[in-house]
Amino acid sequence: MAATWERLGGDTGGTVAGLAATGRSWVFAATPVGVYRSTDGGRSWTLPGVNSSVPFAEVVLPSPHFEQDRTLFVCGGDALYRSTDGGDTWQPVLAGSRMLSVVASSAEVVLAGS
């Protein structure tokens, strides 16, 4: 069975370090510029917020309850960040070093590693 690929987001170029999708049509891309968001399954992308993205983002993780709480976690170059509004604004929650991984359980437990 042959697989086929289709470019959905246009010809914008750039490096994507991590991708994450929610149960519906939201998709997030961690990039050196920040966290891009698509609300139409990857057909179009925006860098939400004004000067509020996470630079050097490497990993992005929607919470297990994203559809209800709009919470995201992102590993950045200097901290683990959290957004509670779908990526419009970000707050550092674990600062001091580069974060390389993050996982969440359905019991609201978040683990991060540097």
Residue frames as qw, qx, qy, qz and C-alpha x, y, z in Angstrom:
[[0.000, 0.891, 0.454, 0.000, 0.00, 0.00, 0.00],
 [0.445, 0.308, -0.002, 0.841, 1.57, 3.31, -1.08],
 [0.217, -0.721, -0.420, 0.507, 1.31, 6.34, 1.19],
 [0.319, 0.622, 0.252, 0.669, 0.78, 9.82, -0.18],
 [0.317, -0.456, -0.329, 0.764, 1.48, 13.23, 1.37],
 [0.156, 0.788, 0.411, 0.432, -0.28, 16.52, 0.81],
 [0.284, 0.024, -0.253, 0.925, 1.13, 19.96, 1.73],
 [0.147, -0.741, -0.655, -0.032, -1.62, 21.72, 3.68],
 [0.319, -0.777, -0.239, 0.487, -0.07, 24.84, 5.21],
 [0.327, 0.942, -0.060, -0.051, 1.25, 26.64, 2.13],
 [0.791, 0.334, -0.168, 0.484, 4.85, 27.23, 1.19],
 [0.289, -0.938, 0.073, -0.175, 6.03, 29.02, 4.33],
 [0.622, 0.423, -0.527, 0.396, 9.17, 26.99, 5.09],
 [0.348, -0.662, 0.413, -0.520, 10.91, 26.84, 8.47],
 [0.322, 0.181, -0.900, 0.231, 11.85, 24.26, 11.05],
 [0.730, -0.427, -0.087, -0.526, 9.27, 22.37, 13.08],
 [0.052, 0.412, -0.842, 0.345, 10.65, 20.68, 16.19],
 [0.114, 0.160, 0.930, -0.311, 7.39, 19.19, 17.44],
 [0.404, -0.205, -0.445, -0.772, 3.75, 18.70, 16.46],
 [0.100, 0.188, 0.869, -0.446, 0.67, 17.97, 18.54],
 [0.336, -0.270, -0.515, -0.741, -3.00, 17.63, 17.73],
 [0.426, -0.050, 0.563, -0.706, -6.14, 17.68, 19.83],
 [0.414, 0.239, 0.874, -0.085, -9.07, 15.36, 19.43],
 [0.466, 0.772, 0.357, -0.241, -10.69, 17.77, 16.99],
 [0.665, 0.656, 0.134, 0.331, -9.10, 19.97, 14.33],
 [0.178, -0.950, 0.257, 0.000, -6.59, 21.96, 16.44],
 [0.895, 0.143, -0.091, 0.413, -2.91, 21.35, 15.59],
 [0.268, -0.937, 0.190, 0.121, 0.14, 23.00, 17.19],
 [0.820, 0.395, -0.143, 0.390, 3.70, 23.27, 15.84],
 [0.539, -0.760, 0.099, 0.348, 6.71, 24.04, 18.04],
 [0.661, 0.616, 0.031, 0.427, 9.27, 26.12, 16.10],
 [0.539, -0.059, -0.213, 0.813, 12.28, 28.34, 16.86],
 [0.055, -0.389, -0.141, -0.909, 10.01, 31.38, 16.33],
 [0.424, -0.113, 0.461, -0.771, 7.26, 30.17, 18.67],
 [0.318, 0.207, 0.917, -0.121, 4.19, 27.96, 18.76],
 [0.302, 0.050, -0.454, -0.837, 2.04, 28.08, 15.63],
 [0.424, 0.227, 0.743, -0.465, -1.63, 27.13, 15.80],
 [0.264, -0.041, -0.671, -0.692, -4.03, 25.71, 13.24],
 [0.466, 0.123, 0.592, -0.646, -7.73, 25.43, 13.99],
 [0.760, 0.411, -0.058, -0.501, -8.60, 23.82, 10.66],
 [0.962, -0.002, 0.268, 0.051, -6.57, 20.63, 10.75],
 [0.603, -0.329, 0.406, 0.603, -3.35, 22.15, 9.36],
 [0.488, 0.657, 0.446, 0.363, -4.73, 23.96, 6.32],
 [0.151, 0.821, -0.061, 0.547, -3.78, 27.40, 7.70],
 [0.684, -0.269, -0.411, 0.539, -1.44, 28.50, 10.50],
 [0.066, -0.898, 0.014, -0.434, -1.07, 31.55, 12.77],
 [0.468, 0.072, -0.559, 0.681, 1.37, 32.63, 15.44],
 [0.337, -0.776, -0.490, -0.210, -1.20, 33.58, 18.10],
 [0.495, -0.739, -0.195, 0.413, -0.85, 36.45, 20.55],
 [0.313, 0.899, -0.107, 0.287, 1.24, 39.58, 20.28],
 [0.221, 0.641, -0.604, 0.419, 4.89, 39.11, 21.34],
 [0.648, -0.424, 0.426, -0.468, 3.76, 36.34, 23.64],
 [0.940, 0.164, -0.276, -0.114, 4.96, 33.14, 22.05],
 [0.770, -0.525, 0.329, 0.153, 7.62, 30.77, 23.38],
 [0.394, 0.765, -0.484, -0.163, 10.93, 31.23, 21.53],
 [0.205, 0.439, -0.875, 0.021, 12.93, 28.13, 20.66],
 [0.795, -0.091, 0.337, -0.496, 9.95, 25.85, 21.36],
 [0.122, 0.366, -0.903, -0.190, 10.83, 22.19, 20.92],
 [0.134, -0.249, -0.959, 0.012, 7.92, 20.18, 22.32],
 [0.406, -0.150, 0.031, -0.901, 4.23, 21.08, 22.51],
 [0.172, -0.192, -0.961, 0.101, 1.61, 19.13, 24.46],
 [0.467, -0.413, -0.195, -0.757, -2.12, 19.84, 24.75],
 [0.361, -0.221, 0.724, -0.544, -3.57, 18.84, 28.11],
 [0.047, 0.167, 0.979, 0.107, -5.64, 15.65, 28.15],
 [0.107, 0.693, 0.659, -0.271, -8.67, 17.92, 28.68],
 [0.224, -0.103, 0.258, 0.934, -7.76, 20.55, 26.07],
 [0.101, -0.489, -0.648, -0.576, -11.30, 20.74, 24.66],
 [0.404, -0.782, -0.474, 0.009, -12.52, 21.96, 28.07],
 [0.493, -0.754, -0.075, 0.428, -9.56, 23.89, 29.52],
 [0.504, 0.845, -0.046, 0.173, -7.56, 25.08, 26.43],
 [0.485, -0.772, 0.391, 0.128, -4.31, 24.31, 28.31],
 [0.813, 0.503, -0.226, 0.185, -1.02, 23.69, 26.48],
 [0.629, -0.664, 0.279, 0.293, 2.49, 22.97, 27.70],
 [0.668, 0.708, -0.158, 0.167, 5.61, 23.84, 25.72],
 [0.770, -0.378, 0.102, 0.503, 9.25, 23.02, 26.31],
 [0.311, 0.944, -0.055, 0.096, 11.28, 26.11, 25.52],
 [0.621, 0.503, -0.382, 0.464, 14.94, 27.02, 25.52],
 [0.103, 0.398, -0.532, 0.740, 14.81, 28.28, 29.10],
 [0.387, -0.048, 0.597, -0.701, 11.67, 26.87, 30.76],
 [0.024, 0.391, 0.906, 0.160, 8.50, 24.83, 30.64],
 [0.212, 0.014, -0.001, -0.977, 5.63, 27.15, 29.68],
 [0.145, 0.445, 0.874, -0.129, 1.87, 26.86, 30.10],
 [0.220, -0.084, -0.254, -0.938, -0.96, 28.52, 28.22],
 [0.213, 0.330, 0.834, -0.388, -4.53, 28.36, 29.50],
 [0.433, 0.640, 0.188, -0.606, -6.05, 30.12, 26.48],
 [0.833, 0.457, 0.308, 0.048, -5.08, 27.91, 23.55],
 [0.718, 0.087, 0.187, 0.665, -1.69, 29.54, 22.99],
 [0.130, 0.903, 0.184, 0.365, -2.59, 33.24, 23.05],
 [0.164, -0.838, 0.393, -0.341, -0.51, 33.92, 26.17],
 [0.829, 0.070, -0.504, 0.232, 2.23, 31.95, 27.95],
 [0.442, -0.804, 0.293, -0.269, 3.57, 31.78, 31.52],
 [0.443, 0.397, -0.776, 0.211, 6.79, 30.05, 32.58],
 [0.809, -0.473, -0.052, -0.346, 5.99, 27.36, 35.15],
 [0.879, -0.342, 0.167, 0.286, 9.37, 25.66, 35.53],
 [0.375, 0.902, -0.183, 0.110, 12.23, 28.01, 34.69],
 [0.480, -0.742, 0.454, 0.112, 15.98, 27.77, 34.81],
 [0.332, -0.327, 0.798, 0.383, 17.00, 25.30, 32.14],
 [0.433, 0.226, -0.578, -0.654, 16.11, 23.93, 28.75],
 [0.699, 0.036, 0.586, -0.408, 13.21, 21.49, 28.84],
 [0.109, 0.308, -0.822, -0.466, 13.36, 18.52, 26.48],
 [0.310, -0.235, -0.880, -0.274, 10.24, 16.51, 27.25],
 [0.373, -0.054, 0.416, -0.827, 6.82, 16.79, 28.83],
 [0.308, -0.234, -0.881, -0.271, 4.01, 14.28, 29.36],
 [0.421, -0.178, 0.297, -0.838, 0.60, 14.60, 31.00],
 [0.046, -0.183, -0.981, 0.039, -1.78, 12.04, 32.41],
 [0.293, -0.548, -0.557, -0.551, -5.54, 12.17, 32.51],
 [0.553, -0.631, -0.480, 0.255, -5.22, 12.71, 36.27],
 [0.016, 0.983, 0.007, 0.180, -3.78, 16.23, 35.70],
 [0.683, -0.559, 0.277, 0.379, -0.19, 15.17, 36.50],
 [0.555, 0.815, -0.154, 0.071, 2.47, 16.86, 34.33],
 [0.780, -0.414, 0.251, 0.397, 6.06, 15.62, 34.21],
 [0.439, 0.882, -0.170, 0.020, 8.87, 17.58, 32.53],
 [0.858, -0.264, 0.171, 0.407, 12.49, 16.67, 31.92],
 [0.177, 0.938, -0.246, -0.168, 15.55, 18.68, 31.06]]
